[in-house]
C-alpha cells in the first residue's frame, strides 16, 4: 500500500503534516509518529514494514506499535488516502 499520488495535497511543517483531500475538501492533520508513517507510505510499504520502522525509531512495545500502526492505516483507508 502507499499514499495516493493524486486527489490530495500534503505539506509537512516540523512534526505536523496537513493533508487536503481535493475531491472532498476535507483537511486532515497528522502529527507525531503519524507524520513519519505518512512519509514511509510515499512508497509501497506493508503494515509489517511500518511496524518495524516504529520499533526501530521509537521506544514502544511490539503490540502497541502494531495496534497503533493498524489504526493509523485504517484511518487513512477510511479517508481514501491509500492506494
N, C-alpha and C positions, 0 to 999 in steps of 0.2 A: 504494500500500500504506500501511497505518497500523497502529499498535498496537491490538490488540483492546481494546474498552472493557468487555468482560465477561470473567468467568472468571479474572481476575487482580487483584492488588493491588500497587501500587508506591509507594515512598516514596524521595525523594531527600534526602540529607543531605550538604551540602557537594558534593563531586565524586563521590559514590557513590550509585548507585540500587540498591535492593533490590527484587526482583520476586518475588512469590509466585504460582505457578500454582495456583489453587484446585482444579481437577479432579485434579491430580497431586500436590499438596502439595510441589512442588519449588520450591526457592529459587534465584534467580539473582542474582549480584552484577555490576553494570555499573559500570565506573569510567572515568575519563579521558574521551577523546573519545566513547566509547560512551554516556556519560551525555548528552552534547549530541545525539548521533544519536537516542537514545531520546526526548528532548524534541521534536525535529523530527518524529518519527513519530507525535506526538499527532494530527496532521492528515495528510491524504492527501499523500504525498511519494514521489517517484520516487528510484531509486538515483542518477540523474544530479543531482538536486537535492541529495541528501545529499553527493555528491562535491563539488559546487560550494560548499556550506557549509563543508566541511572545508578546501578550498583557500583560502577567504576568511578563515577564522578561525585556521588553524594553518599552521605552516611545514613543508610536506610537498610532495613532487612529485606530479604527477597520477597516475602509475602506481601509486605506493604508496597514495595516497588511495583510488583505485578498488578496488584489491585488498583493502584493509582494510575499506572500507565493504561490499563484497560479502560478505566473510567474516562480518562482523557481522550483516548481513541474513540470511545463510544460517543462522547460529546462532539468530536469533530465529524464523525459519521452522521450524527443527527443533524448537524448544521450543513451537511453535504459539502464539506471541505476536503474530503478524501476521495481519491480515485482508486 
